[in-house]
Amino acid sequence: MSQPITRENFDEWMIPVYAPAPFIPVRGEGSRLWDQQGKEYIDFAGGIAVNALGHAHPELREALNEQASKFWHTGNGYTNEPVLRLAKKLIDATFADRVFFCNSGAEANEAALKLARKFAHDRYGSHKSGIVAFKNAFHGRTLFTVSAGG
């Protein structure tokens, strides 16, 4: 039989990036979480970062299950219908005529920073290469996004 996992195991096994809650959630529904003892909590974040959608929403679970029954991830070597449909929806709803999907906010920020520098360089010359960013702020965990925040 396996040993129970406790919050103390985090301190022993993990390198902290954030200070996690003092409990381990085992299930979620909407804005609520339950710990290993069945105690209910309200998750005021509704998830984290780009996934602040709440927990276990029935429509999202259905969409995930439907896609998972076909294939998980094909990488960049293939395209697929859901990706192309989403790209078209984004184009129709925005100023853009093409889209670039990223794996994370850090990757999106890095791409945006590089695109801004390229645009400024091409339009105004090499003397226009500075980036304005919030100091000591979180912009991601790539070398560029970490350095952008000071």
C-alpha positions as CSV (number, residue, x, y, z in Angstrom):
1,M,0.0,0.0,0.0
2,S,1.3,3.5,-0.8
3,Q,2.0,6.1,1.8
4,P,-0.4,9.0,2.0
5,I,0.7,12.3,0.4
6,T,0.7,15.3,2.7
7,R,1.4,19.0,2.4
8,E,4.7,18.5,4.2
9,N,5.9,16.4,1.3
10,F,5.9,19.5,-0.8
11,D,8.5,21.1,1.5
12,E,10.6,18.0,1.3
13,W,10.3,17.2,-2.4
14,M,9.6,20.4,-4.3
15,I,11.5,23.6,-5.0
16,P,9.0,26.3,-4.3
17,V,8.1,28.9,-7.0
18,Y,5.0,30.1,-5.1
19,A,4.0,29.5,-1.5
20,P,1.3,26.9,-2.0
21,A,-1.8,26.7,0.2
22,P,-1.5,24.7,3.4
23,F,-3.8,21.9,2.1
24,I,-3.8,19.6,-1.0
25,P,-6.9,20.0,-3.1
26,V,-8.2,16.6,-4.4
27,R,-11.2,17.9,-6.4
28,G,-12.8,21.0,-7.7
29,E,-16.1,22.3,-9.0
30,G,-16.7,25.8,-10.3
31,S,-15.1,28.1,-7.7
32,R,-14.9,25.5,-5.0
33,L,-12.1,23.1,-3.9
34,W,-12.1,20.2,-1.5
35,D,-9.1,18.9,0.4
36,Q,-8.0,15.4,1.4
37,Q,-10.2,15.5,4.5
38,G,-13.3,16.7,2.5
39,K,-13.1,20.3,3.8
40,E,-14.5,22.8,1.2
41,Y,-12.7,26.0,0.2
42,I,-13.5,28.9,-2.2
43,D,-10.9,29.3,-4.9
44,F,-11.0,33.1,-5.5
45,A,-8.6,32.7,-8.5
46,G,-10.7,30.0,-10.2
47,G,-7.5,28.3,-11.4
48,I,-4.3,30.0,-12.3
49,A,-2.8,32.1,-15.0
50,V,-4.3,31.4,-18.4
51,N,-6.6,28.7,-16.9
52,A,-8.8,30.8,-14.6
53,L,-11.9,29.0,-15.8
54,G,-13.0,27.4,-12.6
55,H,-12.9,23.7,-11.9
56,A,-14.5,20.8,-13.8
57,H,-17.0,22.9,-15.8
58,P,-19.3,20.3,-17.5
59,E,-19.0,21.9,-21.0
60,L,-15.2,22.1,-20.8
61,R,-15.0,18.5,-19.5
62,E,-17.2,17.4,-22.4
63,A,-15.0,19.2,-24.9
64,L,-11.8,17.8,-23.4
65,N,-13.2,14.3,-23.4
66,E,-14.4,14.6,-27.0
67,Q,-11.0,15.8,-28.2
68,A,-9.1,13.3,-26.0
69,S,-11.0,10.4,-27.7
70,K,-9.5,11.6,-31.0
71,F,-5.9,12.6,-30.2
72,W,-4.1,14.6,-27.5
73,H,-1.6,16.7,-29.2
74,T,0.0,16.6,-32.6
75,G,2.7,19.1,-32.3
76,N,3.6,21.6,-35.0
77,G,4.1,18.9,-37.6
78,Y,0.4,18.6,-38.2
79,T,-2.6,20.9,-38.0
80,N,-6.1,20.0,-37.0
81,E,-9.7,21.2,-37.5
82,P,-10.2,22.6,-33.9
83,V,-7.1,24.7,-34.2
84,L,-8.1,26.1,-37.6
85,R,-11.6,26.8,-36.4
86,L,-10.3,28.7,-33.4
87,A,-7.8,30.6,-35.6
88,K,-10.7,31.7,-37.8
89,K,-12.8,32.8,-34.9
90,L,-10.0,34.9,-33.5
91,I,-9.3,36.5,-36.9
92,D,-13.0,37.3,-37.3
93,A,-13.2,38.8,-33.8
94,T,-10.0,41.0,-34.0
95,F,-7.9,43.2,-36.2
96,A,-5.6,40.3,-37.0
97,D,-5.4,38.4,-40.3
98,R,-3.3,35.6,-38.9
99,V,-2.7,34.1,-35.4
100,F,0.2,32.6,-33.5
101,F,-0.7,30.1,-30.8
102,C,1.6,29.7,-27.8
103,N,2.1,27.1,-25.1
104,S,2.3,29.6,-22.2
105,G,2.0,33.2,-21.2
106,A,5.8,33.5,-21.1
107,E,6.0,32.2,-24.7
108,A,3.3,34.7,-25.8
109,N,5.0,37.6,-24.0
110,E,8.4,36.7,-25.4
111,A,6.9,36.6,-29.0
112,A,5.2,39.9,-28.4
113,L,8.4,41.5,-27.2
114,K,10.4,40.2,-30.1
115,L,7.7,41.3,-32.6
116,A,7.6,44.8,-31.0
117,R,11.4,45.1,-31.3
118,K,11.3,43.9,-34.9
119,F,8.5,46.3,-35.9
120,A,10.3,49.2,-34.3
121,H,13.6,48.3,-35.9
122,D,12.1,48.0,-39.3
123,R,10.0,51.1,-39.1
124,Y,12.3,53.5,-37.1
125,G,15.8,52.0,-37.2
126,S,18.1,50.2,-34.8
127,H,18.1,53.1,-32.2
128,K,14.4,52.2,-31.4
129,S,14.9,48.9,-29.6
130,G,13.9,49.6,-25.9
131,I,11.0,47.8,-24.2
132,V,8.8,49.3,-21.5
133,A,7.9,46.8,-18.8
134,F,6.9,46.8,-15.2
135,K,9.9,46.6,-12.9
136,N,10.0,43.6,-10.5
137,A,6.9,42.2,-12.3
138,F,6.2,38.7,-13.6
139,H,6.3,38.5,-17.4
140,G,7.2,34.8,-17.6
141,R,10.1,32.4,-17.0
142,T,12.1,32.8,-20.2
143,L,15.4,34.7,-20.2
144,F,13.9,37.6,-22.2
145,T,10.7,37.9,-20.1
146,V,12.6,37.6,-16.8
147,S,15.0,40.3,-17.8
148,A,12.2,42.5,-19.0
149,G,10.8,42.7,-15.5
150,G,14.2,43.7,-14.0
